[in-house]
């Protein structure tokens, strides 16, 4: 048999060369017992559950959040009625940055990229009439994660959910990637790490079924990283969180089972599948060999996936439906535990109701009609996929070794190592698109100047006015002396060693606002200044 000649060099988005043909020789020395194992067992390359989707499909968790709490509550109910199986909430920039809606820096941003939450009054409206004892909720929030988590817990308790184990969901709570890629940080890295560890400890005692962190590669990829950088930098951040928790005296097997991850899914289907499989194998070995985890649950990399927002194009937006389908299939073939599929119009604005339903239907068609959920890890044993999984793992581990040499993730972030690597990758990709080396259909090839414009989700400016008025009403009706006393307790805990979430919960119950809690912590921890 003749071997095809490699007349045109090709590579994945991470720059891994792709040969024209893969054979058994490419897996020479490959040991299935150590590299693959069986599904649901170490090293979890083939998935975290024995039966995977034959037992239960991934959670279909469509991301929603815009305007005020009532509007988002309506979208949640619409998606649940359409067959969604989990909630996922986006918050506006003021909420992410710890500012109330009436703050000067909030003007013009209230409710724009997510829902505005100023106080417990908003959280009650956001979660009104939702089955919090049966639905799982993911909240994409970082610097103010502990505050939003406590508000969620308070509302669940008010609704009569007395069994702590039934309050289930995930809070992103991954501040390191904010310094690397996204920018919605408040406090410097080291006090931010304390808040994260306090959340680990609080949930271990009070919310045993809650995923205390979603260590996120999604935003690292959105900033322009490669697939290899995405898992390398994210797992390095995960190592830093485990080290911080251990340094605070927490036993690894007491908190590690509630760690989860959040990945992006792009268009290079086989690289994405290999990335997910490699990440699982890497994490299981790191937790076993580096941290001495004994509980198998501590070694399992469970993850949520979102299709690639940065891959969506404003030109010919309906093409994005196909992109999202490919990305959803990659996530499913890679063994995701939950999935969000983007609306085709998200390069133009927030997803319309039509786009959100098409995105959900995309997941449902992949899950129920494609057949890829009928067997576990259907691409296992492929010469190409196994070779690519090994190459991605090796390249990602090389990055982690370099980050260790820098002194760990926090030190590497402070030295801008990760940021510089991502910026270089983003620049190289942009050059490839501009030159036509990288084809983006509808953008630099197969363009169509006569395409019909898509509908854009409208933002009503009255929402900000109403949100500020509601906040004023909360402040006017509460017991200000009780709020002041409760915030003083938060400050004392932040200056001392008490878990900050304990007095923070009491302050929120007294109707302290999110911005007031953040301001109290700013007074103790200060504000992070990049390069300062």
C-alpha positions, 0 to 999 in steps of 0.5 A: 500500500502506498502512503499519500504524499504530504504535498500541502502541510496542514495543522490544527488551530494549535499548530499541531501538524496533521499527516495525510494518513494515520496508521497503526504505526502512529500508535506504536507503543500505545498502551490502551490500559494506561492511556484509555482504561475504561469509561468511568475509571482512571485515567477517565480518558473515555469519560467520567461515567461508565454508561455516559449518555446511554444512561443520561444525556448531558444537561442542556443548559442554555445561557440566559440573562439580560435586562432586569430579573423579571425579563430573565425569569421569563426567559428561564421559563421559556427555555424550561418549557422548550425542554432545557434541563438546567439553568445558566445565568449571565450577569451584567457588567456592574454586577460582575464588577461589584457596582450597584445599578445607581453607581456612576460607573454603571450608567449605560451598562445596566442589563446590557450583557446579563441581568442586573442583580443589586440585592436580595429583592432582585434575586427573589424575582430572578428565581420566582416560581422556579423549582430550585429543589430539582433544577440545577443552576449555573451562574457565570460570576467571578469577583462577586461569586460568593455574594451571588451564591449566598443570595441564591441559597437564601432564596432557595431556603425562603422557597422551602428547600430545607435539604441542603443537598437539593440546592444544586448548581455551579458558580464560576468563581474563577478569578485567575482567568479574569486576570489572564483573559477577561478583566472583570476582577475587583481585588488583587489576586491573593485576597481573591484566592482567599474568597475562593477558598472561603467559598470551598469551605463554606459549601463543604459545610452548607451546600454539599451538592454545589460545584464551588468553582468552574475553572474556566478555559472558555474565556481564555479561548475567547481571548485568542488562545489555542486549544492547547493553551486553553487546557494548559493555562486552565489546568494550571489555574486549577492547580493553584486553587488546589494548592491554595485550599491545601495551604488553608488547611483543607483536605483535598478529598473534602473539596476536590470532588466539587471542582468543575471545569468550563471549556470552549468548543471550536470548529476543528472537530477532531482537535476539540474532541482530543482536547477534552479527552486529554484534559480529563487524563491530565487532571486525573493524573495531576490530582493523583500524583501531585496532590495525593487524592484518594477519593476517585471523585477528586480525580474526575474532571467534570466539565461544562462546554459552551460553543465558541462565541468568538467563532460566530460571524456577523456576516451571513449569521445563519452560517453560525447555526452550522458552526454551532452544530459542529461545536456541539457534536465535538463537545458530545463526542468529547464527553461533556457533562453539560452544554450551552449552544450559542444563538446564531445572532450573538455576533450582533447582540443578545440572542433573540427568542428565535435564535435561543430556541434554534440553539436548544433544538440543535442540542436536542437533535445532536442528542436524540437523532445523531446516534453519537450518544448511543455508545461511550467515546465512539472515537476511541481507538482512532489512529488519528484521535489517539495520536492527537490526544497524546500530542495535545497532552504533551504540549499542554504539560510542557506549558504547565511545566513552564508555569511551575518554573515561573512559580505557579499560576499566580506568579505567571499571571503577575509576570504576564506570561500567560497573557503574552502567550495568548496575545501572540496566538491571537495575533497569529490567528488574525494574520492568518484570516487576513491573509486568507490562509485561514478560511472563514466562510462568509468573511474572507471567502464565499462572501455575500454582500446582499445577505439580509440583515438579522433581527437584533435583540432590543434593549429597552433603556427604561429597564435601567431607570426601573432598576435604579428605582427598585434599588432606591426602594430597597434602601428606603425600606430596610433597617439601615442600622442593621445593614451597617452592623452586618457590613461591619461584621463582614469587614471584621471577618475580611481583616481576620481569619473568619470565613467571610461568607458567614457574616456576608450571608447575614448582611445580604439577609439584612438587605445590604446590596451587592455593591455595598458588600463589594465596597466593604471588601475593597476597603480591606483588600484594595483594588487590583491594578494591572502592572501595578 
